[in-house]
Amino acid sequence: MIHKLFTSPLNLVVKVGEKVKEEVDKEYYDLEHIQRKLVQLQMMYELDEISEEDFKTQENELLLRYEEAKRREMEQWNELTKRSEK
């Protein structure tokens, strides 16, 4: 009983943390969100709102996120097709 009194708040914090991480990952690896950010970045560069160096740095980061998001999407797709084959 005493064990539950001490671990329940900790378990709740862990579960909330996991949910927050899940939501952040969902946005961070959302393909449409990344595409919108790339378009926005391109517009900022064309309007001289950011330097070429900043543009290239941010573009590279977004493209890496895009590649990772596509890889994750393919992994999920492969898992789903494997499950449906069973």
PyMOL Python script that loads the backbone (N, CA, C, O; Angstrom):
from pymol import cmd

cmd.read_pdbstr("""\
ATOM      1  N   MET A   1       0.813  -1.198   0.000  1.00  0.00           N
ATOM      2  CA  MET A   1       0.000   0.000   0.000  1.00  0.00           C
ATOM      3  C   MET A   1       0.864   1.272   0.000  1.00  0.00           C
ATOM      4  O   MET A   1       0.643   2.179  -0.802  1.00  0.00           O
ATOM      5  N   ILE A   2       1.828   1.323   0.890  1.00  0.00           N
ATOM      6  CA  ILE A   2       2.713   2.487   0.957  1.00  0.00           C
ATOM      7  C   ILE A   2       3.503   2.607  -0.339  1.00  0.00           C
ATOM      8  O   ILE A   2       3.764   3.711  -0.818  1.00  0.00           O
ATOM      9  N   HIS A   3       3.879   1.468  -0.900  1.00  0.00           N
ATOM     10  CA  HIS A   3       4.617   1.458  -2.164  1.00  0.00           C
ATOM     11  C   HIS A   3       3.823   2.193  -3.247  1.00  0.00           C
ATOM     12  O   HIS A   3       4.386   2.982  -4.006  1.00  0.00           O
ATOM     13  N   LYS A   4       2.515   1.932  -3.316  1.00  0.00           N
ATOM     14  CA  LYS A   4       1.672   2.589  -4.316  1.00  0.00           C
ATOM     15  C   LYS A   4       1.590   4.095  -4.089  1.00  0.00           C
ATOM     16  O   LYS A   4       1.539   4.867  -5.047  1.00  0.00           O
ATOM     17  N   LEU A   5       1.576   4.513  -2.833  1.00  0.00           N
ATOM     18  CA  LEU A   5       1.516   5.942  -2.530  1.00  0.00           C
ATOM     19  C   LEU A   5       2.712   6.693  -3.100  1.00  0.00           C
ATOM     20  O   LEU A   5       2.591   7.835  -3.542  1.00  0.00           O
ATOM     21  N   PHE A   6       3.859   6.042  -3.085  1.00  0.00           N
ATOM     22  CA  PHE A   6       5.062   6.689  -3.578  1.00  0.00           C
ATOM     23  C   PHE A   6       5.280   6.513  -5.077  1.00  0.00           C
ATOM     24  O   PHE A   6       5.828   7.400  -5.732  1.00  0.00           O
ATOM     25  N   THR A   7       4.862   5.389  -5.617  1.00  0.00           N
ATOM     26  CA  THR A   7       5.114   5.140  -7.039  1.00  0.00           C
ATOM     27  C   THR A   7       4.018   5.655  -7.960  1.00  0.00           C
ATOM     28  O   THR A   7       4.289   5.914  -9.133  1.00  0.00           O
ATOM     29  N   SER A   8       2.806   5.811  -7.481  1.00  0.00           N
ATOM     30  CA  SER A   8       1.711   6.284  -8.339  1.00  0.00           C
ATOM     31  C   SER A   8       1.990   7.652  -8.944  1.00  0.00           C
ATOM     32  O   SER A   8       1.819   7.819 -10.152  1.00  0.00           O
ATOM     33  N   PRO A   9       2.417   8.650  -8.150  1.00  0.00           N
ATOM     34  CA  PRO A   9       2.728   9.942  -8.780  1.00  0.00           C
ATOM     35  C   PRO A   9       3.859   9.828  -9.800  1.00  0.00           C
ATOM     36  O   PRO A   9       3.831  10.483 -10.842  1.00  0.00           O
ATOM     37  N   LEU A  10       4.832   9.012  -9.501  1.00  0.00           N
ATOM     38  CA  LEU A  10       5.946   8.831 -10.427  1.00  0.00           C
ATOM     39  C   LEU A  10       5.477   8.167 -11.716  1.00  0.00           C
ATOM     40  O   LEU A  10       5.873   8.573 -12.809  1.00  0.00           O
ATOM     41  N   ASN A  11       4.644   7.161 -11.589  1.00  0.00           N
ATOM     42  CA  ASN A  11       4.101   6.488 -12.779  1.00  0.00           C
ATOM     43  C   ASN A  11       3.276   7.452 -13.623  1.00  0.00           C
ATOM     44  O   ASN A  11       3.319   7.395 -14.852  1.00  0.00           O
ATOM     45  N   LEU A  12       2.529   8.331 -12.973  1.00  0.00           N
ATOM     46  CA  LEU A  12       1.730   9.312 -13.691  1.00  0.00           C
ATOM     47  C   LEU A  12       2.628  10.281 -14.463  1.00  0.00           C
ATOM     48  O   LEU A  12       2.348  10.612 -15.616  1.00  0.00           O
ATOM     49  N   VAL A  13       3.698  10.729 -13.826  1.00  0.00           N
ATOM     50  CA  VAL A  13       4.639  11.630 -14.484  1.00  0.00           C
ATOM     51  C   VAL A  13       5.266  10.949 -15.690  1.00  0.00           C
ATOM     52  O   VAL A  13       5.424  11.571 -16.740  1.00  0.00           O
ATOM     53  N   VAL A  14       5.623   9.689 -15.552  1.00  0.00           N
ATOM     54  CA  VAL A  14       6.218   8.932 -16.661  1.00  0.00           C
ATOM     55  C   VAL A  14       5.223   8.811 -17.811  1.00  0.00           C
ATOM     56  O   VAL A  14       5.589   9.005 -18.970  1.00  0.00           O
ATOM     57  N   LYS A  15       3.976   8.494 -17.502  1.00  0.00           N
ATOM     58  CA  LYS A  15       2.962   8.357 -18.550  1.00  0.00           C
ATOM     59  C   LYS A  15       2.703   9.682 -19.259  1.00  0.00           C
ATOM     60  O   LYS A  15       2.549   9.713 -20.480  1.00  0.00           O
ATOM     61  N   VAL A  16       2.656  10.765 -18.507  1.00  0.00           N
ATOM     62  CA  VAL A  16       2.460  12.091 -19.111  1.00  0.00           C
ATOM     63  C   VAL A  16       3.658  12.414 -20.006  1.00  0.00           C
ATOM     64  O   VAL A  16       3.487  12.911 -21.119  1.00  0.00           O
ATOM     65  N   GLY A  17       4.859  12.133 -19.525  1.00  0.00           N
ATOM     66  CA  GLY A  17       6.067  12.373 -20.316  1.00  0.00           C
ATOM     67  C   GLY A  17       6.059  11.584 -21.610  1.00  0.00           C
ATOM     68  O   GLY A  17       6.438  12.106 -22.659  1.00  0.00           O
ATOM     69  N   GLU A  18       5.631  10.326 -21.549  1.00  0.00           N
ATOM     70  CA  GLU A  18       5.563   9.494 -22.749  1.00  0.00           C
ATOM     71  C   GLU A  18       4.551  10.058 -23.744  1.00  0.00           C
ATOM     72  O   GLU A  18       4.796  10.060 -24.950  1.00  0.00           O
ATOM     73  N   LYS A  19       3.420  10.533 -23.237  1.00  0.00           N
ATOM     74  CA  LYS A  19       2.385  11.100 -24.109  1.00  0.00           C
ATOM     75  C   LYS A  19       2.886  12.388 -24.768  1.00  0.00           C
ATOM     76  O   LYS A  19       2.652  12.614 -25.955  1.00  0.00           O
ATOM     77  N   VAL A  20       3.575  13.225 -23.994  1.00  0.00           N
ATOM     78  CA  VAL A  20       4.126  14.467 -24.545  1.00  0.00           C
ATOM     79  C   VAL A  20       5.134  14.139 -25.636  1.00  0.00           C
ATOM     80  O   VAL A  20       5.113  14.753 -26.703  1.00  0.00           O
ATOM     81  N   LYS A  21       6.023  13.171 -25.379  1.00  0.00           N
ATOM     82  CA  LYS A  21       7.027  12.773 -26.371  1.00  0.00           C
ATOM     83  C   LYS A  21       6.349  12.255 -27.633  1.00  0.00           C
ATOM     84  O   LYS A  21       6.779  12.565 -28.744  1.00  0.00           O
ATOM     85  N   GLU A  22       5.299  11.472 -27.464  1.00  0.00           N
ATOM     86  CA  GLU A  22       4.567  10.930 -28.607  1.00  0.00           C
ATOM     87  C   GLU A  22       3.984  12.056 -29.466  1.00  0.00           C
ATOM     88  O   GLU A  22       4.072  12.012 -30.693  1.00  0.00           O
ATOM     89  N   GLU A  23       3.392  13.058 -28.823  1.00  0.00           N
ATOM     90  CA  GLU A  23       2.806  14.178 -29.553  1.00  0.00           C
ATOM     91  C   GLU A  23       3.875  15.030 -30.240  1.00  0.00           C
ATOM     92  O   GLU A  23       3.685  15.480 -31.370  1.00  0.00           O
ATOM     93  N   VAL A  24       4.988  15.247 -29.557  1.00  0.00           N
ATOM     94  CA  VAL A  24       6.080  16.025 -30.154  1.00  0.00           C
ATOM     95  C   VAL A  24       6.642  15.286 -31.363  1.00  0.00           C
ATOM     96  O   VAL A  24       6.873  15.889 -32.411  1.00  0.00           O
ATOM     97  N   ASP A  25       6.862  13.975 -31.219  1.00  0.00           N
ATOM     98  CA  ASP A  25       7.360  13.180 -32.348  1.00  0.00           C
ATOM     99  C   ASP A  25       6.388  13.220 -33.518  1.00  0.00           C
ATOM    100  O   ASP A  25       6.797  13.286 -34.678  1.00  0.00           O
ATOM    101  N   LYS A  26       5.096  13.178 -33.202  1.00  0.00           N
ATOM    102  CA  LYS A  26       4.083  13.199 -34.258  1.00  0.00           C
ATOM    103  C   LYS A  26       4.205  14.480 -35.088  1.00  0.00           C
ATOM    104  O   LYS A  26       4.140  14.437 -36.316  1.00  0.00           O
ATOM    105  N   GLU A  27       4.380  15.608 -34.415  1.00  0.00           N
ATOM    106  CA  GLU A  27       4.516  16.868 -35.150  1.00  0.00           C
ATOM    107  C   GLU A  27       5.880  16.973 -35.801  1.00  0.00           C
ATOM    108  O   GLU A  27       5.996  17.433 -36.937  1.00  0.00           O
ATOM    109  N   TYR A  28       6.916  16.549 -35.087  1.00  0.00           N
ATOM    110  CA  TYR A  28       8.284  16.674 -35.589  1.00  0.00           C
ATOM    111  C   TYR A  28       8.474  15.870 -36.870  1.00  0.00           C
ATOM    112  O   TYR A  28       9.200  16.298 -37.768  1.00  0.00           O
ATOM    113  N   TYR A  29       7.832  14.714 -36.962  1.00  0.00           N
ATOM    114  CA  TYR A  29       7.988  13.840 -38.122  1.00  0.00           C
ATOM    115  C   TYR A  29       6.772  13.846 -39.048  1.00  0.00           C
ATOM    116  O   TYR A  29       6.621  12.947 -39.875  1.00  0.00           O
ATOM    117  N   ASP A  30       5.911  14.843 -38.916  1.00  0.00           N
ATOM    118  CA  ASP A  30       4.744  14.957 -39.786  1.00  0.00           C
ATOM    119  C   ASP A  30       5.182  15.486 -41.149  1.00  0.00           C
ATOM    120  O   ASP A  30       5.706  16.596 -41.245  1.00  0.00           O
ATOM    121  N   LEU A  31       4.971  14.702 -42.193  1.00  0.00           N
ATOM    122  CA  LEU A  31       5.447  15.053 -43.535  1.00  0.00           C
ATOM    123  C   LEU A  31       4.848  16.371 -44.033  1.00  0.00           C
ATOM    124  O   LEU A  31       5.565  17.194 -44.604  1.00  0.00           O
ATOM    125  N   GLU A  32       3.566  16.579 -43.829  1.00  0.00           N
ATOM    126  CA  GLU A  32       2.930  17.815 -44.296  1.00  0.00           C
ATOM    127  C   GLU A  32       3.488  19.031 -43.555  1.00  0.00           C
ATOM    128  O   GLU A  32       3.710  20.084 -44.154  1.00  0.00           O
ATOM    129  N   HIS A  33       3.708  18.880 -42.269  1.00  0.00           N
ATOM    130  CA  HIS A  33       4.273  19.969 -41.473  1.00  0.00           C
ATOM    131  C   HIS A  33       5.672  20.324 -41.977  1.00  0.00           C
ATOM    132  O   HIS A  33       6.007  21.501 -42.116  1.00  0.00           O
ATOM    133  N   ILE A  34       6.469  19.324 -42.244  1.00  0.00           N
ATOM    134  CA  ILE A  34       7.829  19.554 -42.741  1.00  0.00           C
ATOM    135  C   ILE A  34       7.783  20.237 -44.109  1.00  0.00           C
ATOM    136  O   ILE A  34       8.553  21.162 -44.370  1.00  0.00           O
ATOM    137  N   GLN A  35       6.890  19.786 -44.970  1.00  0.00           N
ATOM    138  CA  GLN A  35       6.762  20.404 -46.295  1.00  0.00           C
ATOM    139  C   GLN A  35       6.364  21.869 -46.189  1.00  0.00           C
ATOM    140  O   GLN A  35       6.898  22.713 -46.908  1.00  0.00           O
ATOM    141  N   ARG A  36       5.429  22.173 -45.297  1.00  0.00           N
ATOM    142  CA  ARG A  36       5.024  23.573 -45.096  1.00  0.00           C
ATOM    143  C   ARG A  36       6.197  24.408 -44.599  1.00  0.00           C
ATOM    144  O   ARG A  36       6.380  25.548 -45.025  1.00  0.00           O
ATOM    145  N   LYS A  37       6.991  23.837 -43.694  1.00  0.00           N
ATOM    146  CA  LYS A  37       8.154  24.552 -43.175  1.00  0.00           C
ATOM    147  C   LYS A  37       9.178  24.804 -44.280  1.00  0.00           C
ATOM    148  O   LYS A  37       9.808  25.861 -44.314  1.00  0.00           O
ATOM    149  N   LEU A  38       9.344  23.848 -45.172  1.00  0.00           N
ATOM    150  CA  LEU A  38      10.266  24.037 -46.296  1.00  0.00           C
ATOM    151  C   LEU A  38       9.804  25.154 -47.219  1.00  0.00           C
ATOM    152  O   LEU A  38      10.613  25.968 -47.665  1.00  0.00           O
ATOM    153  N   VAL A  39       8.522  25.196 -47.504  1.00  0.00           N
ATOM    154  CA  VAL A  39       7.970  26.262 -48.357  1.00  0.00           C
ATOM    155  C   VAL A  39       8.142  27.613 -47.670  1.00  0.00           C
ATOM    156  O   VAL A  39       8.557  28.588 -48.297  1.00  0.00           O
ATOM    157  N   GLN A  40       7.824  27.665 -46.391  1.00  0.00           N
ATOM    158  CA  GLN A  40       7.973  28.899 -45.629  1.00  0.00           C
ATOM    159  C   GLN A  40       9.431  29.358 -45.618  1.00  0.00           C
ATOM    160  O   GLN A  40       9.715  30.545 -45.774  1.00  0.00           O
ATOM    161  N   LEU A  41      10.330  28.430 -45.438  1.00  0.00           N
ATOM    162  CA  LEU A  41      11.754  28.743 -45.430  1.00  0.00           C
ATOM    163  C   LEU A  41      12.194  29.300 -46.780  1.00  0.00           C
ATOM    164  O   LEU A  41      12.943  30.275 -46.844  1.00  0.00           O
ATOM    165  N   GLN A  42      11.730  28.680 -47.848  1.00  0.00           N
ATOM    166  CA  GLN A  42      12.061  29.140 -49.196  1.00  0.00           C
ATOM    167  C   GLN A  42      11.563  30.567 -49.417  1.00  0.00           C
ATOM    168  O   GLN A  42      12.267  31.400 -49.986  1.00  0.00           O
ATOM    169  N   MET A  43      10.353  30.834 -48.964  1.00  0.00           N
ATOM    170  CA  MET A  43       9.798  32.181 -49.118  1.00  0.00           C
ATOM    171  C   MET A  43      10.610  33.200 -48.316  1.00  0.00           C
ATOM    172  O   MET A  43      10.882  34.298 -48.802  1.00  0.00           O
ATOM    173  N   MET A  44      10.992  32.844 -47.108  1.00  0.00           N
ATOM    174  CA  MET A  44      11.789  33.758 -46.289  1.00  0.00           C
ATOM    175  C   MET A  44      13.123  34.073 -46.971  1.00  0.00           C
ATOM    176  O   MET A  44      13.600  35.207 -46.942  1.00  0.00           O
ATOM    177  N   TYR A  45      13.706  33.053 -47.577  1.00  0.00           N
ATOM    178  CA  TYR A  45      14.986  33.258 -48.269  1.00  0.00           C
ATOM    179  C   TYR A  45      14.803  34.164 -49.487  1.00  0.00           C
ATOM    180  O   TYR A  45      15.595  35.079 -49.712  1.00  0.00           O
ATOM    181  N   GLU A  46      13.777  33.906 -50.252  1.00  0.00           N
ATOM    182  CA  GLU A  46      13.525  34.707 -51.459  1.00  0.00           C
ATOM    183  C   GLU A  46      13.197  36.157 -51.131  1.00  0.00           C
ATOM    184  O   GLU A  46      13.454  37.050 -51.938  1.00  0.00           O
ATOM    185  N   LEU A  47      12.637  36.393 -49.962  1.00  0.00           N
ATOM    186  CA  LEU A  47      12.313  37.756 -49.532  1.00  0.00           C
ATOM    187  C   LEU A  47      13.454  38.391 -48.740  1.00  0.00           C
ATOM    188  O   LEU A  47      13.296  39.453 -48.138  1.00  0.00           O
ATOM    189  N   ASP A  48      14.602  37.723 -48.752  1.00  0.00           N
ATOM    190  CA  ASP A  48      15.793  38.203 -48.038  1.00  0.00           C
ATOM    191  C   ASP A  48      15.563  38.391 -46.539  1.00  0.00           C
ATOM    192  O   ASP A  48      16.146  39.281 -45.920  1.00  0.00           O
ATOM    193  N   GLU A  49      14.717  37.552 -45.968  1.00  0.00           N
ATOM    194  CA  GLU A  49      14.480  37.617 -44.529  1.00  0.00           C
ATOM    195  C   GLU A  49      15.507  36.797 -43.752  1.00  0.00           C
ATOM    196  O   GLU A  49      15.697  36.999 -42.552  1.00  0.00           O
ATOM    197  N   ILE A  50      16.169  35.867 -44.449  1.00  0.00           N
ATOM    198  CA  ILE A  50      17.236  35.079 -43.830  1.00  0.00           C
ATOM    199  C   ILE A  50      18.406  34.990 -44.805  1.00  0.00           C
ATOM    200  O   ILE A  50      18.244  35.141 -46.015  1.00  0.00           O
ATOM    201  N   SER A  51      19.572  34.743 -44.251  1.00  0.00           N
ATOM    202  CA  SER A  51      20.767  34.654 -45.093  1.00  0.00           C
ATOM    203  C   SER A  51      20.806  33.303 -45.803  1.00  0.00           C
ATOM    204  O   SER A  51      20.085  32.372 -45.443  1.00  0.00           O
ATOM    205  N   GLU A  52      21.656  33.219 -46.812  1.00  0.00           N
ATOM    206  CA  GLU A  52      21.809  31.961 -47.545  1.00  0.00           C
ATOM    207  C   GLU A  52      22.343  30.870 -46.620  1.00  0.00           C
ATOM    208  O   GLU A  52      21.929  29.715 -46.710  1.00  0.00           O
ATOM    209  N   GLU A  53      23.255  31.239 -45.741  1.00  0.00           N
ATOM    210  CA  GLU A  53      23.830  30.269 -44.810  1.00  0.00           C
ATOM    211  C   GLU A  53      22.750  29.708 -43.879  1.00  0.00           C
ATOM    212  O   GLU A  53      22.674  28.496 -43.673  1.00  0.00           O
ATOM    213  N   ASP A  54      21.918  30.590 -43.320  1.00  0.00           N
ATOM    214  CA  ASP A  54      20.819  30.137 -42.465  1.00  0.00           C
ATOM    215  C   ASP A  54      19.830  29.286 -43.249  1.00  0.00           C
ATOM    216  O   ASP A  54      19.338  28.270 -42.757  1.00  0.00           O
ATOM    217  N   PHE A  55      19.550  29.710 -44.466  1.00  0.00           N
ATOM    218  CA  PHE A  55      18.638  28.952 -45.319  1.00  0.00           C
ATOM    219  C   PHE A  55      19.148  27.528 -45.531  1.00  0.00           C
ATOM    220  O   PHE A  55      18.406  26.561 -45.361  1.00  0.00           O
ATOM    221  N   LYS A  56      20.417  27.412 -45.904  1.00  0.00           N
ATOM    222  CA  LYS A  56      20.980  26.087 -46.170  1.00  0.00           C
ATOM    223  C   LYS A  56      20.995  25.221 -44.921  1.00  0.00           C
ATOM    224  O   LYS A  56      20.701  24.027 -44.985  1.00  0.00           O
ATOM    225  N   THR A  57      21.334  25.816 -43.796  1.00  0.00           N
ATOM    226  CA  THR A  57      21.365  25.064 -42.542  1.00  0.00           C
ATOM    227  C   THR A  57      19.978  24.543 -42.185  1.00  0.00           C
ATOM    228  O   THR A  57      19.805  23.359 -41.895  1.00  0.00           O
ATOM    229  N   GLN A  58      18.997  25.433 -42.209  1.00  0.00           N
ATOM    230  CA  GLN A  58      17.631  25.035 -41.857  1.00  0.00           C
ATOM    231  C   GLN A  58      17.033  24.081 -42.875  1.00  0.00           C
ATOM    232  O   GLN A  58      16.305  23.157 -42.514  1.00  0.00           O
ATOM    233  N   GLU A  59      17.336  24.302 -44.134  1.00  0.00           N
ATOM    234  CA  GLU A  59      16.835  23.412 -45.182  1.00  0.00           C
ATOM    235  C   GLU A  59      17.388  22.010 -44.980  1.00  0.00           C
ATOM    236  O   GLU A  59      16.653  21.029 -45.091  1.00  0.00           O
ATOM    237  N   ASN A  60      18.662  21.911 -44.689  1.00  0.00           N
ATOM    238  CA  ASN A  60      19.285  20.612 -44.468  1.00  0.00           C
ATOM    239  C   ASN A  60      18.641  19.886 -43.284  1.00  0.00           C
ATOM    240  O   ASN A  60      18.372  18.688 -43.358  1.00  0.00           O
ATOM    241  N   GLU A  61      18.397  20.616 -42.194  1.00  0.00           N
ATOM    242  CA  GLU A  61      17.745  20.016 -41.028  1.00  0.00           C
ATOM    243  C   GLU A  61      16.355  19.501 -41.373  1.00  0.00           C
ATOM    244  O   GLU A  61      15.973  18.401 -40.971  1.00  0.00           O
ATOM    245  N   LEU A  62      15.606  20.298 -42.117  1.00  0.00           N
ATOM    246  CA  LEU A  62      14.248  19.892 -42.498  1.00  0.00           C
ATOM    247  C   LEU A  62      14.268  18.697 -43.446  1.00  0.00           C
ATOM    248  O   LEU A  62      13.427  17.805 -43.344  1.00  0.00           O
ATOM    249  N   LEU A  63      15.227  18.681 -44.364  1.00  0.00           N
ATOM    250  CA  LEU A  63      15.323  17.546 -45.294  1.00  0.00           C
ATOM    251  C   LEU A  63      15.707  16.264 -44.572  1.00  0.00           C
ATOM    252  O   LEU A  63      15.226  15.187 -44.925  1.00  0.00           O
ATOM    253  N   LEU A  64      16.562  16.368 -43.571  1.00  0.00           N
ATOM    254  CA  LEU A  64      16.909  15.195 -42.768  1.00  0.00           C
ATOM    255  C   LEU A  64      15.690  14.687 -41.996  1.00  0.00           C
ATOM    256  O   LEU A  64      15.459  13.481 -41.907  1.00  0.00           O
ATOM    257  N   ARG A  65      14.916  15.621 -41.441  1.00  0.00           N
ATOM    258  CA  ARG A  65      13.675  15.235 -40.760  1.00  0.00           C
ATOM    259  C   ARG A  65      12.711  14.577 -41.731  1.00  0.00           C
ATOM    260  O   ARG A  65      12.047  13.600 -41.383  1.00  0.00           O
ATOM    261  N   TYR A  66      12.631  15.106 -42.949  1.00  0.00           N
ATOM    262  CA  TYR A  66      11.740  14.548 -43.960  1.00  0.00           C
ATOM    263  C   TYR A  66      12.141  13.115 -44.304  1.00  0.00           C
ATOM    264  O   TYR A  66      11.297  12.223 -44.387  1.00  0.00           O
ATOM    265  N   GLU A  67      13.435  12.911 -44.500  1.00  0.00           N
ATOM    266  CA  GLU A  67      13.921  11.562 -44.799  1.00  0.00           C
ATOM    267  C   GLU A  67      13.606  10.594 -43.662  1.00  0.00           C
ATOM    268  O   GLU A  67      13.173   9.467 -43.904  1.00  0.00           O
ATOM    269  N   GLU A  68      13.820  11.028 -42.438  1.00  0.00           N
ATOM    270  CA  GLU A  68      13.525  10.188 -41.280  1.00  0.00           C
ATOM    271  C   GLU A  68      12.032   9.901 -41.189  1.00  0.00           C
ATOM    272  O   GLU A  68      11.630   8.778 -40.886  1.00  0.00           O
ATOM    273  N   ALA A  69      11.217  10.905 -41.449  1.00  0.00           N
ATOM    274  CA  ALA A  69       9.768  10.722 -41.417  1.00  0.00           C
ATOM    275  C   ALA A  69       9.319   9.722 -42.482  1.00  0.00           C
ATOM    276  O   ALA A  69       8.459   8.880 -42.227  1.00  0.00           O
ATOM    277  N   LYS A  70       9.900   9.820 -43.664  1.00  0.00           N
ATOM    278  CA  LYS A  70       9.558   8.869 -44.735  1.00  0.00           C
ATOM    279  C   LYS A  70       9.987   7.453 -44.357  1.00  0.00           C
ATOM    280  O   LYS A  70       9.265   6.489 -44.609  1.00  0.00           O
ATOM    281  N   ARG A  71      11.176   7.336 -43.747  1.00  0.00           N
ATOM    282  CA  ARG A  71      11.661   6.021 -43.316  1.00  0.00           C
ATOM    283  C   ARG A  71      10.708   5.420 -42.288  1.00  0.00           C
ATOM    284  O   ARG A  71      10.362   4.242 -42.369  1.00  0.00           O
ATOM    285  N   ARG A  72      10.288   6.234 -41.324  1.00  0.00           N
ATOM    286  CA  ARG A  72       9.345   5.758 -40.299  1.00  0.00           C
ATOM    287  C   ARG A  72       8.011   5.356 -40.922  1.00  0.00           C
ATOM    288  O   ARG A  72       7.414   4.349 -40.541  1.00  0.00           O
ATOM    289  N   GLU A  73       7.555   6.152 -41.877  1.00  0.00           N
ATOM    290  CA  GLU A  73       6.303   5.834 -42.558  1.00  0.00           C
ATOM    291  C   GLU A  73       6.395   4.487 -43.266  1.00  0.00           C
ATOM    292  O   GLU A  73       5.465   3.684 -43.207  1.00  0.00           O
ATOM    293  N   MET A  74       7.511   4.247 -43.930  1.00  0.00           N
ATOM    294  CA  MET A  74       7.700   2.973 -44.631  1.00  0.00           C
ATOM    295  C   MET A  74       7.772   1.803 -43.653  1.00  0.00           C
ATOM    296  O   MET A  74       7.241   0.728 -43.929  1.00  0.00           O
ATOM    297  N   GLU A  75       8.431   2.012 -42.508  1.00  0.00           N
ATOM    298  CA  GLU A  75       8.498   0.962 -41.499  1.00  0.00           C
ATOM    299  C   GLU A  75       7.106   0.627 -40.979  1.00  0.00           C
ATOM    300  O   GLU A  75       6.768  -0.545 -40.812  1.00  0.00           O
ATOM    301  N   GLN A  76       6.296   1.656 -40.722  1.00  0.00           N
ATOM    302  CA  GLN A  76       4.929   1.422 -40.259  1.00  0.00           C
ATOM    303  C   GLN A  76       4.113   0.692 -41.323  1.00  0.00           C
ATOM    304  O   GLN A  76       3.343  -0.216 -41.011  1.00  0.00           O
ATOM    305  N   TRP A  77       4.284   1.089 -42.560  1.00  0.00           N
ATOM    306  CA  TRP A  77       3.570   0.442 -43.654  1.00  0.00           C
ATOM    307  C   TRP A  77       3.960  -1.041 -43.750  1.00  0.00           C
ATOM    308  O   TRP A  77       3.103  -1.910 -43.911  1.00  0.00           O
ATOM    309  N   ASN A  78       5.264  -1.310 -43.648  1.00  0.00           N
ATOM    310  CA  ASN A  78       5.737  -2.696 -43.708  1.00  0.00           C
ATOM    311  C   ASN A  78       5.185  -3.519 -42.551  1.00  0.00           C
ATOM    312  O   ASN A  78       4.820  -4.679 -42.742  1.00  0.00           O
ATOM    313  N   GLU A  79       5.117  -2.940 -41.358  1.00  0.00           N
ATOM    314  CA  GLU A  79       4.558  -3.642 -40.206  1.00  0.00           C
ATOM    315  C   GLU A  79       3.085  -3.962 -40.435  1.00  0.00           C
ATOM    316  O   GLU A  79       2.631  -5.067 -40.139  1.00  0.00           O
ATOM    317  N   LEU A  80       2.348  -3.001 -40.958  1.00  0.00           N
ATOM    318  CA  LEU A  80       0.922  -3.218 -41.214  1.00  0.00           C
ATOM    319  C   LEU A  80       0.704  -4.296 -42.256  1.00  0.00           C
ATOM    320  O   LEU A  80      -0.189  -5.131 -42.106  1.00  0.00           O
ATOM    321  N   THR A  81       1.507  -4.291 -43.312  1.00  0.00           N
ATOM    322  CA  THR A  81       1.312  -5.309 -44.347  1.00  0.00           C
ATOM    323  C   THR A  81       1.712  -6.689 -43.842  1.00  0.00           C
ATOM    324  O   THR A  81       1.104  -7.687 -44.231  1.00  0.00           O
ATOM    325  N   LYS A  82       2.717  -6.761 -42.988  1.00  0.00           N
ATOM    326  CA  LYS A  82       3.105  -8.048 -42.402  1.00  0.00           C
ATOM    327  C   LYS A  82       1.984  -8.595 -41.526  1.00  0.00           C
ATOM    328  O   LYS A  82       1.695  -9.792 -41.553  1.00  0.00           O
ATOM    329  N   ARG A  83       1.353  -7.712 -40.748  1.00  0.00           N
ATOM    330  CA  ARG A  83       0.254  -8.138 -39.864  1.00  0.00           C
ATOM    331  C   ARG A  83      -0.921  -8.637 -40.671  1.00  0.00           C
ATOM    332  O   ARG A  83      -1.553  -9.628 -40.303  1.00  0.00           O
ATOM    333  N   SER A  84      -1.223  -7.965 -41.767  1.00  0.00           N
ATOM    334  CA  SER A  84      -2.394  -8.345 -42.552  1.00  0.00           C
ATOM    335  C   SER A  84      -2.150  -9.657 -43.307  1.00  0.00           C
ATOM    336  O   SER A  84      -3.100 -10.346 -43.677  1.00  0.00           O
ATOM    337  N   GLU A  85      -0.885  -9.999 -43.533  1.00  0.00           N
ATOM    338  CA  GLU A  85      -0.563 -11.246 -44.231  1.00  0.00           C
ATOM    339  C   GLU A  85      -0.723 -12.467 -43.314  1.00  0.00           C
ATOM    340  O   GLU A  85      -0.881 -13.591 -43.790  1.00  0.00           O
ATOM    341  N   LYS A  86      -0.681 -12.239 -42.018  1.00  0.00           N
ATOM    342  CA  LYS A  86      -0.751 -13.368 -41.060  1.00  0.00           C
ATOM    343  C   LYS A  86      -2.118 -13.893 -40.888  1.00  0.00           C
ATOM    344  O   LYS A  86      -2.326 -14.833 -40.121  1.00  0.00           O
TER     345      LYS A  86
END
""", "prot")
cmd.dss("prot")
cmd.show_as("cartoon", "prot")
cmd.util.cbc("prot")
cmd.orient("prot")
